[in-house]
C-alpha cells in the first residue's frame, strides 16, 4: 500500500478521530448567523493548502466550547479585557481552525490570537479545544472526559511557549519519535510526485525547504500543523537548486527521504 501525505497530530486529534457531525453543523449555522460565509471559509482554507476535514472538525470543536459562554460572548473578570461579541469570537475560532488545518500563512495571526486568548478566563479553553491540546491536559491523563479550565490553560501555555522557539513542537511529538508530517506522495493518487524525492536542503530559518523530485525542484513550507509543497516556477527553480549550508535552516530539523516512498518526512530529534 502506498502511503499518502499526513500530519501525525491529526491521528490523536479527537474532533477528527471521534467526529461530531452535529457540532460541525452547529458551527456552520453559527458562522452564517454572524454574517460570515461558511462555504467561502472552507474554500479559502482548501485553496491555501489546508485540510477541509480538519478545518470543519476544529471549527466544530471551537464553536461548541464557545457556546458554553453566556449569550455567545466570552465572559471574563480580568481587568482591561472587554466582552467580545459573538462575531469576533467566531473569527478567532475560524482563524485558529484554519491554522490547525494546515494553512501555514495563518500562523502569525493565529499565534497572536492565542496569546490574547490565553490570558482571558474561558477563552483559553476555546483555543485549546480548537487546537486539540486537551488530549495532553491533566484531565486527559487522569482519564476524565472533560477538560478543566486549568488544564486547558496549562496546555495552551506550554504549547505557545514551545512554539516561540520550535515551530514544529506538538505534545505528541516525542511519542512519534520526532516525526511531524509528510508531504509529496504519489502523483497517481492525486498527490505531487511521480518518483521518490532524491535530495533536499533548507532554504531559511522560517521552515522552508527545497526538495528535488523527478527532475524538478519543489518548495516545502510548514509548521506544527502541516507542510505544503509547490512546484518551483521556472524563474525560481535555479534559486531553489542553489545549495545552502545547513546553518541557514532550523537547528536539528531534517527532511527524511527514502527510495521506497514518494513521501518527504519532517523530522526533528527529541531529547534522549
C-alpha angles and dihedrals in degrees: 000000000000113000122233127217112277146173111229094209088064091064091068098033104119097207087059100038092044103029118199108204092183092055091049091050091049089052091054090050092048092053092048092048089054091054095258124130111237094188092051091048091054092046092050092050092051093044090055094051101268128140112251097208092050091049094051091046094048092047091052093049093049097046091047090055091044090055089068088072115090117262092356092293130121105242124207141159093204111128115253094015114118125208108258123216120245093257093058092046090050091051088055090051093046093050092049091045091053091051092046088053091058107268096145092186088069093057100102094042092047093048090051091051090048091052090055093045096050092067098048123083112252095006095085088061090055093050092046091050093051093048095041095236093142089079087077098035125114092260093055092048091054092050096252116145097214126066118233122222090242096052091045092053091046092050092048092046093053092045094051093044091052093044089058089071104016118042091187099054121119128161094253098048095100091053088051090055092246097306116135111172145329132230136187114044133176115314090216088070093048096268129117116273136056092196136026114278114259109196144003143184136183119262103193145335095274099078099276124143137176116223125188116212132162094349096311136098120232131190116225121196128176153127137202096314100050150308133253127205125201129184111248116248116236093260094053101037093085091051092050089049092057107103119235130199113259089245092075091067132068113289113261095003115129140174112225116213128183132184093230098058139053090216130101112208126207109222134175123180118251120219109270 
